[in-house]
Amino acid sequence: MNAPLPSGPVTSLQKQLFFQASRRSMAEVERILSRFMSSELQKLDDSACERLLAFLDNPDPDILDWLTGVSSPPKSVDDEVFSWLMKYKSEVC
């Protein structure tokens, strides 16, 4: 089950990011990303949202491999965005 959209004010960019993260082709990736968004979304400014949206353009199998340590992300992946996700995953998931 997907995590709910946070209650309270969210910008249109935050809402777009939340729904893109919550509608993935792989359930494992969807679960991690939707929980991250539910927890962290309202803390993200527009720049962070845009960077996360760019990260989500990657294929789900690649994202899952990166998040599980099967492979390392390429240099083109935003290091800070990846660090946010890995930190969240290690603390919560």
C-alpha positions in Angstrom: 0.0 0.0 0.0 1.3 3.5 -0.9 2.0 6.0 1.8 -0.5 8.9 1.9 0.1 12.4 0.6 1.1 14.4 3.6 -1.6 16.5 5.1 -1.0 20.2 5.1 0.1 22.5 2.3 2.1 21.1 -0.6 3.1 22.9 -3.7 2.1 21.7 -7.2 5.7 20.6 -7.8 5.7 18.6 -4.5 2.4 17.0 -5.5 3.8 16.1 -9.0 6.9 14.6 -7.3 4.8 12.6 -4.8 2.6 11.1 -7.4 5.5 10.3 -9.8 7.3 8.6 -6.9 4.2 6.7 -5.8 3.3 5.3 -9.2 6.3 3.2 -10.2 6.6 0.1 -12.3 8.3 -1.9 -9.5 6.5 -2.4 -6.2 9.8 -2.4 -4.2 10.9 1.0 -5.7 7.4 2.4 -5.3 7.3 1.4 -1.6 10.6 3.0 -0.7 10.0 6.2 -2.7 6.4 6.7 -1.6 7.3 6.3 2.1 10.2 8.7 1.6 7.9 11.2 0.0 5.3 10.9 2.7 7.9 11.6 5.3 10.1 14.2 3.7 8.0 15.9 1.0 7.1 19.0 2.9 10.8 19.6 3.7 11.8 19.8 0.0 12.1 23.1 -1.8 11.5 23.5 -5.5 15.2 22.8 -6.4 15.2 19.6 -4.4 11.9 18.5 -6.0 13.3 19.2 -9.5 16.4 17.2 -8.7 14.4 14.3 -7.4 12.1 14.4 -10.4 15.2 14.1 -12.6 16.4 11.1 -10.5 13.0 9.4 -11.0 13.6 9.5 -14.8 15.9 6.5 -14.3 14.5 3.1 -14.9 13.1 1.3 -11.8 15.4 -1.7 -12.1 18.4 0.6 -12.0 17.0 2.6 -9.0 16.4 -0.7 -7.1 19.9 -2.0 -7.9 21.4 1.3 -6.6 19.3 1.4 -3.4 20.0 -2.2 -2.6 23.7 -2.0 -3.3 23.7 -4.4 -6.2 25.4 -1.7 -8.3 26.6 1.8 -7.9 24.8 4.7 -9.6 26.5 6.3 -12.5 28.2 9.7 -12.1 25.3 11.3 -13.8 23.0 10.5 -10.8 22.8 13.4 -8.3 25.0 12.4 -5.3 23.0 14.5 -2.8 19.6 13.1 -4.0 21.0 9.5 -3.8 22.4 10.2 -0.3 19.0 11.5 0.9 17.3 8.3 -0.3 20.0 6.0 1.1 19.9 7.7 4.4 16.2 7.4 4.6 16.3 3.8 3.5 18.9 2.9 6.1 17.0 4.6 8.9 13.4 3.6 8.2 13.2 0.7 5.7 
